[in-house]
Amino acid sequence: MSGTRFFLIRHALVEPSARAVLYGDMDVPLCGLSLLADAAAYRWLAGRLPAEANWVVTPLSRTHATAAAIFASDAGLAPQPLAVEEHLREQTLGEWQGLPHDEAARRMLRPAHPFWPHGADERPPGGESLADVVLRVGAVMERLAETHAGKDVVIVAHGGSIRGAVAHATGITPHQVLQFSIRNLSLTRLEKRGPDWRVWAVNEESGLASVS
């Protein structure tokens, strides 16, 4: 029985002004310099992806721009239609979005994760916790696995939503999934076969991309 294969890509590096704050699911642009500097990384990704697949992006423009840059690389990957999936967007941080990192840290009620600015169970006012993200992303992954059964799906998304997919596939806790690095322009590969999930790779990198 063939499974549904998922190729999850984290968008390219965003502008320095956005990286200076907690931007969450704000619609911030990609770094113009990285679009040029990361040409080899886009070619590497294009060479790792199936020639024919169902492409999914989030409503945020940085995922659309990353997909366009992959298609524009000279690796011979033909452009595909982009389906927009609202529930794969980045974690929303509510009232903390746009705050400098040090100001957001002063407002936290729980200890920060050792490898992330905030803990997995921290829910900012008007926002969501990483546990919330895991639940909404998991539901989308199950739906896509059913509607695209036996096919390939490329998803250009965000660090939070990709971690959410990994947590859903493996059953690990939101705290544990923050131990996984998901870098810009990295590739994570999952497969749904029957009721079961398989993890092929997490955070594959070309070694040539700009990273946050």
Secondary structure by P-SEA (a helix, b strand, c coil): cbbbbbbbbccccccaaaaacccccccccccaaaaaaaaaaaaaaaaacccccbbbbcccaaaaaaaaaaaaccccccbbbbbbbcccccccccccccccaaaaaaaccccccccccccccccccccccaaaaaaaaaaaaaaaaaaaccbbbbbbccaaaaaaaaaaaccccccccccccccccbbbbbbbcccbbbbccccccccccccc
